[in-house]
């Protein structure tokens, strides 16, 4: 009897030791993080995430690596969000637009003219509200961990015919990102909002399925949409949507606390690094677009601001306190 007991004790000691070793091993496990983006190699957002991967690799002596899949090779943004939720993609850089249907709280940043200008947007994402919003994503049932923000500049309209006022948009079909808020925004601005994946926009413009779309200059240039015929770029600046990079919760839970801390630290650095790259790319791509014959049209965007008041009322009522804090951010 005594012998059996001591055997049992010995076995359980071995089992404990084995599980300790296993968990110790798991905590320090090697992994290659699969990162994805719709934008091509060299785009500021892609470069900032790649550099974050290099820092992770150096800090863990090669235990954690990152492999970037740029240029939509893993699918459109909606599909990539789904893949990130299940852990097939580990890190995704995406517009906040299509995150809205998954985490409705983020829609406050997706509203037209919610930020005064880009500097205001940056002050908000860098400060406590930005952190709270990342935490809301992490705490939501979406299985995503909010890592950091990126600058997506201002989105303006590009169309086949010049647009200077809401009346000019009448009867025009304009592609918007997949989120009902954006379709409402375009309808309020005077056009017909059509929700469509980014990868379909070029052909849709070319074949007349839509009359135009809206985006920032780096995207307009790298996606070549102006070459499909939409070469009038009207400075409506109606959406200043921050971009985000998230980690799959499935992946996050596999990281040790130390590795999680490293990811957080390098995420904040990526947020700041992207910004410098972004400013340069907006200047470069604006010059290239002009050289390629895109006409930048300066307009008074107050009529568009006024026209979208019902959209802010509809989507913003549930965020009234937060909107006051955003407005109060200097
Ligand atoms: C770009 C964003 C990208 C979106 C794209 C779009 O960087 O994440 O997928 O707009 O319009 O500005 O879908």
Boltz pocket constraint, residues with backbone or C-beta under 6 A from the ligand:
constraints:
  - pocket:
      binder: B
      contacts: [[A, 38], [A, 77], [A, 93], [A, 94], [A, 95], [A, 152], [A, 177], [A, 196], [A, 197], [A, 198], [A, 214], [A, 215], [A, 216], [A, 219], [A, 243]]
      max_distance: 6.0
